[in-house]
Amino acid sequence: MSFDSEWSQLKADAAGQQSAQTRLNQLAATGGGGGGKDGGKASDLIVHQDDLGAVGHEAFVLHGELQKTADIAGAGADKDGVGSSMQAAKSMSDHNFTMGDELSTTVSVWTSQVNTMLQMCAHISNHLDYSKKSHAKDDELIAASLRHRDGSAVSVSEISKIVK
């Protein structure tokens, strides 16, 4: 096989792979996005209150662990509240080592990132706790409104007839 024909074959193979990749990135021809393996609709999404509570709890636990272990700015703090990393940075800077300023910058960036992560965990935990409580109230109201005059629950088949 000559170089030209081999090169042409390689280009054709690459073009075939690229078009297959492009097809994978397109939306389905019918309906919106979504779903599982059968191309389900957005209405197939089901979230149980226990799931919300579990995720919210894990975010709360992560927040607590991060708060205790990720604070390098305050670790080994002296009487003035300056952590050992910042003490080392100041000492190096005082002795004209450029590494001191770099260490100080690293601690500042790390602290900023940890604070952002703490805020995200707190937001997730608080939001999911709120959502869980809010949806529980909504469920109670809906259940109360879907009752017969005698107080018995409306069956799913009856609801399906009403919706159709």
PyMOL commands that set and color helices and strands:
alter all, ss='L'
color gray80, all
select helices_A, chain A and resi 3-24+42-44+49-69+84-94+99-145+156-163
alter helices_A, ss='H'
color red, helices_A
deselect
rebuild
show_as cartoon
